[in-house]
Amino acid sequence: MNAPSKNSLILQKARETLRQSEALVDYLETHGIDVPNFTAFSPAYLADKKYDDICTDLSQIAKDLILLSQGPMRWLRIFFCSHHDLGAWQAALRFGYITIVPLNRPIMIQDIASASRMDVDRTRRIMKLLASQRCFQEVKEDVYEHTAMSAVIAQERNITSALAIH
């Protein structure tokens, strides 16, 4: 097997991703802010131009890397199937999954289904899709807890209002 080309666009984007990631962590540490994670207790993001610039650059480089690594057909498949993702989000917001799941402990799928008045099978499929997007975390089979994303939505009622989900 040949050694990877040093001029590979994929490797260039990977190196840029690493540099921007290091810049982001350095910026957070310099400002005494904990580095974000996927837990419900992840620190809040800054409302700061320098921070936004670093994040925007990192996000664009990461998107380029994903497109290069997956190829256009897979990207298009994901793009055109995003309505399923939106449907899962709408159901979770409409049926209250975000507020049914406690912020401080996991909950079983049967309890989510019962509280939302939805059947267990449909609730399970929606929660699995949302967990694949790191909205919730499946800590063991059919047991879910909040992540940073869902915890923010649960604590910030204006988000559901902005989405016109009541």
Residue frames as a rotation matrix with the C-alpha (Angstrom) as fourth column:
MET 1
0.580 0.814 0.000 0.00
0.814 -0.580 0.000 0.00
0.000 0.000 -1.000 0.00
ASN 2
-0.173 -0.640 0.749 1.33
0.595 -0.674 -0.438 3.43
0.785 0.370 0.497 -0.92
ALA 3
-0.608 -0.090 -0.789 1.91
0.720 -0.481 -0.500 6.13
-0.334 -0.872 0.357 1.68
PRO 4
0.511 0.859 -0.002 -0.73
0.792 -0.472 -0.387 8.88
-0.334 0.196 -0.922 1.61
SER 5
-0.032 -0.464 0.885 0.12
0.757 -0.590 -0.282 11.90
0.653 0.661 0.370 -0.49
LYS 6
-0.553 -0.267 -0.789 1.28
0.767 -0.534 -0.356 14.84
-0.326 -0.802 0.500 1.63
ASN 7
-0.971 0.165 -0.172 -0.62
-0.219 -0.903 0.370 17.14
-0.094 0.396 0.913 -0.77
SER 8
-0.586 0.807 -0.078 -3.92
0.710 0.557 0.431 15.28
0.391 0.197 -0.899 -0.42
LEU 9
-0.436 0.523 0.733 -6.82
-0.305 -0.852 0.426 17.72
0.847 -0.037 0.531 -0.04
ILE 10
0.616 0.660 -0.430 -8.35
0.147 0.440 0.886 15.43
0.774 -0.608 0.174 2.59
LEU 11
0.119 -0.653 -0.748 -5.16
0.974 0.225 -0.041 15.56
0.195 -0.724 0.662 4.69
GLN 12
-0.766 -0.351 0.538 -4.91
0.312 -0.936 -0.166 19.34
0.562 0.041 0.826 4.18
LYS 13
0.043 0.877 0.478 -8.47
-0.370 -0.430 0.823 19.76
0.928 -0.212 0.306 5.48
ALA 14
0.635 0.134 -0.761 -7.75
0.536 0.632 0.559 17.38
0.556 -0.763 0.329 8.38
ARG 15
-0.404 -0.857 -0.320 -4.70
0.882 -0.271 -0.386 19.47
0.244 -0.438 0.865 9.36
GLU 16
-0.656 0.249 0.712 -6.76
-0.124 -0.967 0.224 22.67
0.744 0.059 0.665 9.09
THR 17
0.469 0.870 -0.155 -9.42
-0.048 0.200 0.979 21.05
0.882 -0.452 0.135 11.29
LEU 18
0.300 -0.458 -0.837 -6.79
0.906 0.413 0.098 20.22
0.300 -0.787 0.539 13.89
ARG 19
-0.748 -0.628 0.213 -5.35
0.553 -0.768 -0.324 23.76
0.367 -0.125 0.922 13.79
GLN 20
-0.344 0.700 0.626 -8.78
-0.358 -0.714 0.602 25.36
0.868 -0.017 0.496 14.17
SER 21
0.606 0.536 -0.587 -9.72
0.285 0.543 0.790 22.89
0.743 -0.646 0.176 16.94
GLU 22
-0.134 -0.756 -0.641 -6.53
0.969 0.035 -0.244 23.78
0.207 -0.654 0.728 18.80
ALA 23
-0.812 -0.119 0.571 -7.28
0.129 -0.991 -0.023 27.49
0.569 0.055 0.820 18.31
LEU 24
0.162 0.965 0.207 -10.77
-0.241 -0.164 0.956 26.98
0.957 -0.205 0.206 19.72
VAL 25
0.586 0.001 -0.810 -9.56
0.671 0.559 0.486 25.07
0.454 -0.829 0.327 22.79
ASP 26
-0.519 -0.843 -0.143 -6.78
0.816 -0.438 -0.377 27.62
0.255 -0.312 0.915 23.33
TYR 27
-0.556 0.392 0.733 -9.30
-0.144 -0.914 0.379 30.47
0.818 0.105 0.565 23.12
LEU 28
0.544 0.823 -0.161 -11.61
-0.021 0.206 0.978 28.79
0.839 -0.529 0.129 25.64
GLU 29
0.348 -0.492 -0.798 -8.78
0.900 0.414 0.137 27.99
0.263 -0.766 0.587 28.05
THR 30
-0.694 -0.626 0.356 -7.39
0.545 -0.780 -0.308 31.54
0.470 -0.020 0.882 27.75
HIS 31
-0.408 0.641 0.651 -10.81
-0.469 -0.758 0.452 32.88
0.783 -0.121 0.610 28.73
GLY 32
-0.879 -0.050 0.475 -11.25
-0.465 0.319 -0.826 30.37
-0.110 -0.946 -0.304 31.58
ILE 33
0.167 0.979 -0.116 -14.14
-0.971 0.143 -0.193 28.54
-0.173 0.145 0.974 29.91
ASP 34
-0.191 -0.167 0.967 -14.57
-0.220 0.968 0.123 24.78
-0.957 -0.189 -0.221 30.04
VAL 35
-0.880 -0.153 -0.449 -14.40
-0.471 0.168 0.866 22.96
-0.057 0.974 -0.220 26.72
PRO 36
0.085 0.994 -0.063 -17.87
-0.991 0.078 -0.107 21.89
-0.102 0.072 0.992 25.46
ASN 37
-0.943 -0.261 0.206 -18.86
-0.247 0.965 0.092 18.23
-0.223 0.036 -0.974 25.55
PHE 38
-0.624 0.725 -0.291 -21.94
-0.138 0.265 0.954 16.14
0.770 0.635 -0.065 24.76
THR 39
-0.660 0.386 -0.644 -23.35
0.744 0.448 -0.495 15.99
0.098 -0.806 -0.584 28.30
ALA 40
0.386 0.896 0.220 -26.37
0.775 -0.444 0.449 17.91
0.500 -0.003 -0.866 29.55
PHE 41
0.742 -0.156 -0.652 -23.96
0.465 -0.581 0.668 19.96
-0.483 -0.799 -0.359 31.66
SER 42
-0.060 -0.757 0.651 -21.80
0.989 -0.132 -0.062 21.22
0.133 0.640 0.757 28.80
PRO 43
-0.439 -0.150 -0.886 -20.79
0.487 -0.868 -0.094 24.86
-0.755 -0.473 0.454 29.28
ALA 44
0.682 0.720 -0.126 -22.65
0.358 -0.480 -0.801 27.61
-0.638 0.501 -0.585 27.44
TYR 45
0.045 -0.631 0.775 -21.16
0.994 -0.050 -0.099 28.99
0.101 0.774 0.625 24.26
LEU 46
-0.484 -0.358 -0.798 -19.76
0.505 -0.859 0.078 32.48
-0.714 -0.365 0.597 24.10
ALA 47
0.728 0.576 0.371 -21.42
0.668 -0.475 -0.573 35.37
-0.155 0.665 -0.731 22.33
ASP 48
0.302 -0.787 -0.537 -18.15
-0.083 -0.583 0.808 36.79
-0.950 -0.199 -0.242 21.07
LYS 49
0.781 0.055 -0.622 -16.94
-0.596 -0.229 -0.769 37.73
-0.185 0.972 -0.146 17.56
LYS 50
-0.246 -0.949 -0.197 -13.53
-0.967 0.254 -0.018 36.05
0.067 0.186 -0.980 17.87
TYR 51
-0.543 0.141 0.828 -15.14
-0.282 0.898 -0.337 32.86
-0.791 -0.416 -0.448 19.16
ASP 52
0.555 0.829 0.067 -17.73
-0.138 0.171 -0.976 32.99
-0.820 0.532 0.209 16.35
ASP 53
0.470 -0.455 -0.756 -14.99
-0.883 -0.242 -0.402 33.46
0.000 0.857 -0.516 13.74
ILE 54
-0.642 -0.729 0.239 -13.05
-0.741 0.670 0.052 30.44
-0.198 -0.143 -0.970 15.00
CYS 55
-0.321 0.604 0.729 -16.22
-0.046 0.759 -0.649 28.31
-0.946 -0.241 -0.216 15.10
THR 56
0.689 0.583 -0.431 -17.35
-0.413 -0.172 -0.894 29.41
-0.595 0.794 0.123 11.64
ASP 57
0.061 -0.765 -0.641 -13.97
-0.987 0.047 -0.151 28.57
0.146 0.642 -0.753 10.13
LEU 58
-0.764 -0.351 0.542 -13.85
-0.500 0.852 -0.153 25.22
-0.408 -0.388 -0.826 11.93
SER 59
0.071 0.895 0.441 -17.39
-0.100 0.446 -0.889 24.35
-0.992 0.019 0.121 10.83
GLN 60
0.688 0.178 -0.704 -16.71
-0.673 -0.207 -0.710 25.15
-0.272 0.962 -0.023 7.18
ILE 61
-0.345 -0.882 -0.321 -13.49
-0.924 0.378 -0.047 23.14
0.163 0.281 -0.946 7.16
ALA 62
-0.660 0.152 0.736 -15.30
-0.288 0.853 -0.435 20.22
-0.694 -0.499 -0.519 8.83
LYS 63
0.479 0.878 -0.005 -18.09
-0.267 0.140 -0.953 20.37
-0.836 0.458 0.301 6.22
ASP 64
0.383 -0.439 -0.813 -15.49
-0.918 -0.085 -0.387 20.32
0.101 0.894 -0.436 3.45
LEU 65
-0.684 -0.701 0.201 -13.79
-0.726 0.680 -0.101 17.33
-0.066 -0.216 -0.974 5.05
ILE 66
-0.241 0.695 0.678 -17.10
-0.161 0.660 -0.734 15.47
-0.957 -0.286 -0.047 5.38
LEU 67
0.716 0.523 -0.463 -17.94
-0.501 -0.078 -0.862 16.13
-0.487 0.849 0.206 1.73
LEU 68
0.036 -0.801 -0.597 -14.49
-0.964 0.130 -0.232 15.00
0.263 0.584 -0.768 0.60
SER 69
-0.793 -0.414 0.448 -14.58
-0.556 0.792 -0.253 11.85
-0.250 -0.449 -0.858 2.74
GLN 70
-0.216 0.799 0.561 -18.17
-0.004 0.573 -0.819 10.83
-0.976 -0.179 -0.120 1.98
GLY 71
-0.896 -0.121 0.427 -18.42
0.418 0.095 0.904 11.96
-0.150 0.988 -0.034 -1.60
PRO 72
-0.831 0.549 -0.087 -21.24
-0.552 -0.799 0.237 13.80
0.061 0.245 0.968 -3.33
MET 73
-0.342 0.757 -0.557 -23.69
-0.111 0.556 0.824 10.87
0.933 0.343 -0.106 -3.57
ARG 74
-0.318 0.197 -0.928 -23.75
0.872 0.444 -0.205 10.26
0.371 -0.874 -0.313 0.17
TRP 75
-0.921 -0.024 -0.389 -23.96
0.201 -0.885 -0.420 14.00
-0.334 -0.465 0.820 0.89
LEU 76
-0.704 0.692 -0.163 -26.92
-0.571 -0.415 0.708 14.31
0.422 0.592 0.687 -1.49
ARG 77
-0.255 0.604 -0.755 -28.64
0.363 0.784 0.504 11.28
0.896 -0.146 -0.419 0.07
ILE 78
-0.547 -0.006 -0.837 -28.32
0.832 -0.112 -0.543 12.86
-0.091 -0.994 0.066 3.53
PHE 79
-0.958 0.152 -0.244 -29.49
-0.162 -0.987 0.022 16.24
-0.238 0.060 0.970 2.24
PHE 80
-0.560 0.775 -0.292 -32.56
-0.514 -0.049 0.857 14.85
0.650 0.630 0.426 0.48
CYS 81
-0.091 0.523 -0.848 -33.58
0.514 0.754 0.409 12.68
0.853 -0.399 -0.337 3.45
SER 82
-0.929 -0.367 0.042 -33.32
0.163 -0.511 -0.844 15.49
0.332 -0.777 0.534 5.99
HIS 83
-0.241 0.914 0.328 -37.12
-0.669 -0.401 0.626 15.75
0.703 -0.069 0.707 6.11
HIS 84
0.360 0.301 -0.883 -37.11
0.346 0.836 0.426 12.57
0.866 -0.459 0.197 8.22
ASP 85
-0.594 -0.652 -0.471 -34.80
0.721 -0.171 -0.672 14.32
0.358 -0.738 0.572 10.68
LEU 86
-0.843 0.318 0.433 -37.07
-0.354 -0.935 -0.003 17.36
0.404 -0.156 0.901 10.76
GLY 87
0.149 0.948 -0.283 -40.09
-0.347 0.317 0.883 15.13
0.926 -0.033 0.376 11.36
ALA 88
0.070 -0.208 -0.976 -38.39
0.756 0.649 -0.085 13.50
0.651 -0.731 0.203 14.34
TRP 89
-0.904 -0.422 -0.069 -37.53
0.379 -0.715 -0.588 16.90
0.199 -0.557 0.806 15.78
GLN 90
-0.512 0.789 0.339 -41.10
-0.568 -0.607 0.556 18.12
0.644 0.092 0.759 15.27
ALA 91
0.342 0.650 -0.679 -42.51
0.093 0.695 0.713 15.04
0.935 -0.307 0.177 16.98
ALA 92
-0.292 -0.547 -0.785 -40.09
0.846 0.235 -0.479 15.37
0.446 -0.804 0.394 19.90
LEU 93
-0.988 -0.062 0.139 -41.04
0.007 -0.932 -0.362 19.01
0.152 -0.357 0.922 20.39
ARG 94
-0.335 0.941 0.048 -44.76
-0.575 -0.244 0.781 18.56
0.746 0.234 0.623 19.75
PHE 95
0.504 0.566 -0.653 -45.14
0.068 0.727 0.683 15.57
0.861 -0.389 0.327 22.07
GLY 96
0.754 -0.101 0.649 -42.85
-0.583 -0.557 0.591 16.98
0.302 -0.824 -0.479 24.75
TYR 97
0.702 -0.545 -0.459 -39.98
0.524 0.831 -0.185 14.48
0.482 -0.111 0.869 24.72
ILE 98
-0.155 -0.839 0.521 -37.60
0.172 -0.543 -0.822 17.33
0.973 -0.037 0.229 25.53
THR 99
-0.233 0.115 0.966 -39.37
-0.821 -0.556 -0.131 18.12
0.522 -0.823 0.224 28.79
ILE 100
0.837 0.533 -0.122 -40.42
-0.412 0.762 0.500 14.55
0.359 -0.369 0.857 29.61
VAL 101
0.357 -0.798 -0.486 -36.80
0.592 0.596 -0.543 13.40
0.723 -0.094 0.685 29.83
PRO 102
0.927 -0.013 -0.374 -35.52
0.322 -0.482 0.815 14.60
-0.191 -0.876 -0.443 33.24
LEU 103
0.694 -0.704 0.155 -32.44
-0.466 -0.602 -0.648 16.82
0.549 0.377 -0.746 33.22
ASN 104
0.081 -0.706 0.704 -30.81
-0.996 -0.077 0.037 14.95
0.028 -0.705 -0.709 36.09
ARG 105
-0.366 -0.200 0.909 -31.33
-0.382 0.923 0.049 11.26
-0.849 -0.329 -0.414 35.30
PRO 106
-0.952 0.019 -0.306 -32.06
-0.276 0.385 0.881 8.76
0.135 0.923 -0.361 32.52
ILE 107
-0.130 0.963 0.238 -35.57
-0.720 0.073 -0.690 7.57
-0.682 -0.261 0.684 31.66
MET 108
-0.622 -0.038 0.782 -36.92
0.279 0.922 0.268 4.42
-0.731 0.385 -0.563 30.03
ILE 109
-0.976 0.213 -0.050 -38.53
-0.112 -0.290 0.951 4.55
0.188 0.933 0.306 26.59
GLN 110
-0.380 0.885 -0.271 -41.79
0.782 0.463 0.417 3.15
0.494 -0.054 -0.868 28.00
ASP 111
-0.093 0.301 -0.949 -42.03
0.808 -0.535 -0.249 6.10
-0.582 -0.790 -0.193 30.38
ILE 112
-0.830 -0.211 -0.516 -41.37
-0.114 -0.842 0.528 8.60
-0.545 0.497 0.675 27.58
ALA 113
-0.842 0.540 -0.005 -44.04
0.165 0.267 0.950 6.94
0.514 0.798 -0.314 25.43
SER 114
-0.185 0.803 -0.567 -46.56
0.968 0.249 0.036 6.89
0.170 -0.542 -0.823 28.27
ALA 115
-0.244 0.029 -0.969 -45.99
0.534 -0.830 -0.159 10.53
-0.809 -0.557 0.187 29.22
SER 116
-0.836 -0.120 -0.536 -46.17
-0.325 -0.678 0.659 11.67
-0.442 0.725 0.528 25.59
ARG 117
0.132 0.944 0.303 -49.21
-0.302 0.330 -0.895 9.46
-0.944 0.027 0.328 24.89
MET 118
0.265 -0.164 -0.950 -47.49
-0.955 0.092 -0.282 7.88
0.133 0.982 -0.132 21.91
ASP 119
0.990 0.108 -0.092 -46.90
-0.101 0.992 0.074 4.19
0.099 -0.064 0.993 21.23
VAL 120
0.554 -0.816 0.167 -43.58
-0.095 0.137 0.986 2.71
-0.827 -0.562 -0.002 22.35
ASP 121
0.225 -0.484 0.845 -42.46
0.862 0.503 0.059 1.62
-0.454 0.716 0.531 18.86
ARG 122
0.606 0.055 0.793 -42.85
0.572 -0.724 -0.386 5.09
0.553 0.688 -0.470 17.32
THR 123
0.944 -0.278 0.176 -41.29
-0.323 -0.682 0.657 6.75
-0.062 -0.677 -0.733 20.38
ARG 124
0.452 -0.807 0.380 -38.34
0.287 0.535 0.795 4.36
-0.845 -0.250 0.473 20.17
ARG 125
0.253 -0.350 0.902 -37.73
0.967 0.108 -0.229 5.10
-0.018 0.930 0.366 16.47
ILE 126
0.785 0.069 0.615 -37.90
0.174 -0.978 -0.112 8.86
0.594 0.195 -0.780 17.01
MET 127
0.865 -0.468 0.180 -35.59
-0.345 -0.296 0.891 8.72
-0.363 -0.833 -0.417 20.04
LYS 128
0.348 -0.768 0.538 -33.06
0.621 0.619 0.481 6.53
-0.702 0.167 0.692 18.19
LEU 129
0.389 -0.184 0.903 -32.97
0.812 -0.395 -0.430 8.98
0.436 0.900 -0.005 15.28
LEU 130
0.858 -0.036 0.513 -32.53
-0.193 -0.947 0.257 11.92
0.476 -0.319 -0.819 17.67
ALA 131
0.739 -0.641 0.206 -29.81
-0.044 0.259 0.965 10.04
-0.672 -0.722 0.164 19.57
SER 132
0.336 -0.628 0.702 -27.96
0.915 0.395 -0.084 9.53
-0.224 0.671 0.707 16.28
GLN 133
0.317 -0.172 0.932 -27.84
0.435 -0.847 -0.305 13.33
0.842 0.503 -0.194 16.03
ARG 134
-0.633 -0.616 -0.470 -26.71
0.634 -0.063 -0.771 13.67
0.445 -0.785 0.430 19.65
CYS 135
-0.146 0.677 0.721 -29.96
-0.425 -0.702 0.572 15.28
0.893 -0.223 0.390 20.73
PHE 136
0.734 0.276 0.621 -30.37
-0.679 0.346 0.648 12.54
-0.036 -0.897 0.441 23.34
GLN 137
-0.461 -0.849 -0.258 -28.01
-0.816 0.520 -0.252 9.79
0.348 0.094 -0.933 24.45
GLU 138
0.704 0.593 -0.390 -29.09
-0.413 0.789 0.454 6.18
0.577 -0.159 0.801 24.71
VAL 139
0.030 -0.744 0.667 -27.20
-0.997 -0.065 -0.028 5.14
0.065 -0.664 -0.745 27.85
LYS 140
-0.843 -0.185 0.505 -28.35
-0.159 0.983 0.093 1.53
-0.514 -0.002 -0.858 27.51
GLU 141
-0.850 0.504 0.156 -30.99
0.370 0.359 0.857 -0.21
0.376 0.786 -0.492 25.43
ASP 142
0.017 0.975 0.223 -34.21
0.579 -0.191 0.792 1.85
0.815 0.115 -0.568 25.58
VAL 143
0.490 0.064 -0.870 -32.90
0.803 -0.421 0.421 4.20
-0.339 -0.905 -0.258 28.30
TYR 144
0.151 -0.338 0.929 -32.22
0.700 -0.627 -0.342 7.84
0.698 0.702 0.142 27.37
GLU 145
0.189 -0.107 -0.976 -30.80
0.775 -0.595 0.215 10.95
-0.603 -0.797 -0.030 28.93
HIS 146
0.962 0.179 -0.207 -30.30
0.059 -0.874 -0.483 14.53
-0.267 0.453 -0.851 27.84
THR 147
-0.007 -0.955 0.295 -27.25
0.996 -0.034 -0.087 15.78
0.093 0.293 0.952 25.97
ALA 148
-0.706 -0.316 -0.634 -26.08
0.416 -0.909 -0.010 19.39
-0.573 -0.271 0.773 25.87
MET 149
-0.932 0.335 0.141 -28.35
-0.021 -0.438 0.899 20.03
0.363 0.834 0.415 22.88
SER 150
-0.110 0.964 -0.240 -31.60
0.479 0.264 0.837 18.74
0.871 -0.023 -0.492 24.37
ALA 151
-0.133 0.009 -0.991 -30.80
0.980 -0.147 -0.133 20.22
-0.147 -0.989 0.011 27.79
VAL 152
-0.948 -0.211 -0.238 -30.51
0.171 -0.969 0.180 23.69
-0.268 0.130 0.955 26.25
ILE 153
-0.630 0.774 0.066 -33.87
-0.094 -0.160 0.983 23.25
0.771 0.613 0.173 24.55
ALA 154
0.009 0.644 -0.765 -35.47
0.785 0.469 0.405 21.93
0.620 -0.604 -0.501 27.76
GLN 155
-0.234 -0.199 -0.952 -34.18
0.882 -0.456 -0.122 24.88
-0.410 -0.867 0.282 29.77
GLU 156
-0.866 -0.126 -0.484 -34.80
-0.059 -0.936 0.348 27.57
-0.496 0.330 0.803 27.14
ARG 157
-0.120 0.945 0.303 -38.54
0.539 0.319 -0.780 27.70
-0.834 0.069 -0.548 26.46
ASN 158
0.225 0.192 -0.955 -38.07
-0.491 -0.824 -0.282 30.41
-0.841 0.532 -0.092 23.83
ILE 159
-0.811 -0.564 -0.155 -36.57
-0.429 0.394 0.813 27.85
-0.398 0.725 -0.562 21.46
THR 160
-0.650 0.629 0.427 -39.81
0.688 0.726 -0.023 25.90
-0.325 0.279 -0.904 21.13
SER 161
0.306 0.753 -0.582 -41.72
0.340 -0.658 -0.672 29.17
-0.889 0.008 -0.457 20.81
ALA 162
-0.205 -0.477 -0.854 -39.40
-0.639 -0.596 0.486 30.28
-0.741 0.646 -0.183 18.03
LEU 163
-0.988 -0.155 0.012 -40.13
-0.103 0.705 0.701 27.02
-0.117 0.692 -0.713 16.23
ALA 164
-0.364 0.930 -0.045 -43.88
-0.904 -0.342 0.256 27.61
0.223 0.134 0.965 16.73
ILE 165
-0.413 0.218 -0.884 -44.29
0.165 0.973 0.163 24.27
0.896 -0.079 -0.437 18.50
HIS 166
-0.486 0.312 0.816 -46.88
-0.819 -0.489 -0.300 24.55
0.305 -0.814 0.493 21.27
